[in-house]
Amino acid sequence: PENTHKSSKASYHADINLLYWSDEEATVEFRAVQGRCSVLYGEDLPESVQEYSNGGPDRFYFLE
């Protein structure tokens, strides 16, 4: 995970589809936008996290 209290080595064992809350904001030019993504609350997933993540590109979830 980027920008967390965990070291960069922790990212090798982390779920890259899990989103974290942050106060950080970023502005991007519209031409840099490449499409839609899906974001769901982890406890409302219709299937397991692995099945949801493998179900298509750009699928993310959050827990808090």
Sequence and secondary structure as in RCSB ss.txt:
>XXXX:A:sequence
PENTHKSSKASYHADINLLYWSDEEATVEFRAVQGRCSVLYGEDLPESVQEYSNGGPDRFYFLE
>XXXX:A:secstr
 TTSSS GGGGGGS TTB    S      GGG     EEEEGGG SS HHHHHHTSSSEEEE  
